[in-house]
């Protein structure tokens, strides 16, 4: 991709006024491939971070369990049905992870007073503190990587990620 084409694509993606329609199809395709490769690398890095964060809390905690625990800690409480929906996981996977989180003493469950079939899951204070530390480390990494961008560039990047997530 030429420097001019890259600047036009980056300018447009980051809120600039680049005219993508003026670019040759091959250059647009090359830019899309670069975005795809970058996203794959970012997702691989995120999976590695989840694995590392899970292991810091408990060596046997799996990344899926870490994500569920993180959600429960942030939300305050949740039930298995909500977790399955939010993470688009099979209920059996959620059930196994919840059981592991309970066995590790990271969550407690109680009967749902409105629906006796459901259990309300809450992170223990220790788990909440561990999750807070992990989130702080992740925020520090984001600040380190993204801290030099202008606010409008960050807003445009967030918009691109939301658009990808919603498609």
C-alpha positions as CSV (number, residue, x, y, z in Angstrom):
1,X,0.0,0.0,0.0
2,X,1.4,3.4,-0.9
3,X,2.1,6.0,1.8
4,X,-0.7,8.3,0.4
5,X,-3.2,5.4,0.4
6,X,-2.3,4.4,3.9
7,X,-2.6,8.0,5.1
8,X,-6.0,8.3,3.4
9,X,-7.3,5.0,4.9
10,X,-5.9,5.7,8.3
11,X,-7.2,9.3,8.2
12,X,-10.7,8.0,7.4
13,X,-10.6,5.2,9.9
14,X,-9.4,7.6,12.6
15,X,-12.0,10.3,11.9
16,X,-10.2,12.1,9.1
17,X,-11.6,13.2,5.8
18,X,-9.8,10.8,3.5
19,X,-11.8,9.8,0.4
20,X,-11.6,6.0,0.4
21,X,-13.7,5.8,-2.8
22,X,-10.8,7.4,-4.7
23,X,-8.5,4.5,-3.8
24,X,-7.9,1.6,-6.1
25,X,-9.7,-1.6,-5.0
26,X,-6.4,-3.4,-4.5
27,X,-5.3,-0.7,-2.0
28,X,-8.5,-0.9,-0.1
29,X,-8.3,-4.7,0.0
30,X,-4.7,-4.5,1.3
31,X,-5.7,-2.1,4.0
32,X,-8.6,-4.4,5.1
33,X,-6.1,-7.3,5.2
34,X,-3.8,-5.3,7.4
35,X,-6.7,-4.5,9.8
36,X,-7.7,-8.2,9.9
37,X,-4.1,-9.2,10.7
38,X,-3.9,-6.5,13.4
39,X,-7.2,-7.7,14.9
40,X,-6.0,-11.3,14.9
41,X,-2.8,-10.3,16.7
42,X,-4.8,-8.2,19.2
43,X,-7.2,-11.1,19.9
44,X,-4.3,-13.5,20.3
45,X,-2.7,-11.1,22.8
46,X,-6.1,-10.7,24.7
47,X,-6.4,-14.5,25.0
48,X,-2.8,-14.7,26.3
49,X,-3.7,-11.9,28.9
50,X,-6.8,-13.8,30.0
51,X,-4.8,-17.0,30.4
52,X,-2.1,-15.1,32.4
53,X,-4.7,-13.3,34.5
54,X,-6.5,-16.5,35.3
55,X,-3.3,-18.3,36.3
56,X,-2.4,-15.4,38.7
57,X,-5.7,-15.8,40.5
58,X,-5.5,-19.6,40.6
59,X,-3.3,-22.0,38.6
60,X,-6.2,-24.2,37.6
61,X,-8.5,-21.3,36.6
62,X,-9.2,-21.4,32.9
63,X,-9.5,-18.2,30.7
64,X,-13.3,-18.9,30.3
65,X,-13.7,-19.0,34.1
66,X,-11.6,-15.8,34.4
67,X,-13.9,-14.0,31.9
68,X,-17.0,-15.2,33.8
69,X,-15.5,-14.1,37.2
70,X,-14.6,-10.8,35.8
71,X,-18.1,-10.2,34.6
72,X,-19.6,-11.3,37.9
73,X,-17.2,-9.0,39.8
74,X,-18.0,-6.0,37.6
75,X,-21.8,-6.6,37.5
76,X,-22.0,-7.3,41.3
77,X,-24.0,-10.5,40.6
78,X,-25.2,-12.6,37.8
79,X,-26.9,-16.0,37.1
80,X,-25.7,-18.8,34.8
81,X,-28.3,-17.9,32.2
82,X,-27.1,-14.3,31.9
83,X,-23.5,-15.5,31.6
84,X,-24.3,-18.0,28.9
85,X,-26.1,-15.2,26.9
86,X,-23.4,-12.5,27.4
87,X,-20.5,-14.8,26.5
88,X,-22.5,-16.9,23.9
89,X,-21.3,-20.0,25.7
90,X,-23.1,-23.3,26.0
91,X,-24.8,-23.7,29.4
92,X,-22.8,-26.8,30.2
93,X,-19.5,-24.8,29.8
94,X,-20.9,-22.1,32.0
95,X,-22.0,-24.7,34.6
96,X,-18.6,-26.3,34.7
97,X,-16.8,-23.0,35.0
98,X,-19.2,-21.8,37.8
99,X,-18.6,-25.1,39.6
100,X,-14.8,-24.5,39.3
101,X,-15.2,-20.9,40.6
102,X,-17.2,-22.1,43.6
103,X,-14.7,-24.9,44.3
104,X,-11.8,-22.4,44.2
105,X,-13.8,-20.1,46.6
106,X,-13.9,-17.3,44.1
107,X,-17.7,-17.0,44.0
108,X,-20.7,-17.8,46.2
109,X,-24.1,-18.7,45.1
110,X,-27.5,-18.2,46.7
111,X,-31.1,-19.0,45.6
112,X,-32.8,-16.4,43.4
113,X,-35.7,-15.2,45.5
114,X,-37.7,-14.5,42.3
115,X,-36.9,-17.7,40.4
116,X,-36.0,-20.7,42.6
117,X,-34.6,-22.5,39.5
118,X,-31.8,-19.9,39.3
119,X,-28.7,-19.3,41.5
120,X,-27.4,-15.8,42.0
121,X,-23.6,-15.7,41.7
122,X,-21.5,-13.2,43.5
123,X,-17.7,-12.8,43.6
124,X,-16.0,-13.2,46.9
125,X,-14.1,-10.1,48.3
126,X,-10.8,-11.9,47.5
127,X,-11.8,-12.6,44.0
128,X,-13.1,-9.0,43.5
129,X,-9.7,-7.7,44.7
130,X,-7.8,-10.0,42.3
131,X,-10.0,-9.0,39.4
132,X,-9.6,-5.3,40.3
133,X,-5.7,-5.8,40.2
134,X,-5.9,-7.6,36.9
135,X,-8.1,-4.9,35.4
136,X,-5.7,-2.2,36.6
137,X,-2.8,-4.0,35.0
138,X,-4.7,-4.2,31.8
139,X,-5.7,-0.5,31.9
140,X,-2.0,0.4,32.5
141,X,-1.1,-1.6,29.3
142,X,-3.8,0.2,27.3
143,X,-2.5,3.6,28.6
144,X,1.0,2.6,27.7
145,X,0.0,1.5,24.1
146,X,-2.7,4.1,23.4
147,X,-1.6,7.0,25.6
148,X,0.0,8.9,22.7
149,X,-3.1,9.0,20.5
150,X,-5.3,12.1,20.4
151,X,-8.8,11.8,21.9
152,X,-10.4,11.9,18.5
153,X,-8.2,9.0,17.3
154,X,-9.1,7.0,20.4
155,X,-12.8,7.7,19.8
156,X,-12.5,6.6,16.1
157,X,-10.7,3.4,17.1
158,X,-13.4,2.7,19.7
159,X,-16.0,3.2,17.0
160,X,-14.3,0.8,14.7
161,X,-14.1,-1.9,17.4
162,X,-17.8,-1.4,18.3
163,X,-18.7,-1.6,14.7
164,X,-16.7,-4.9,14.3
165,X,-18.3,-6.3,17.5
166,X,-21.8,-5.5,16.3
167,X,-21.4,-6.9,12.8
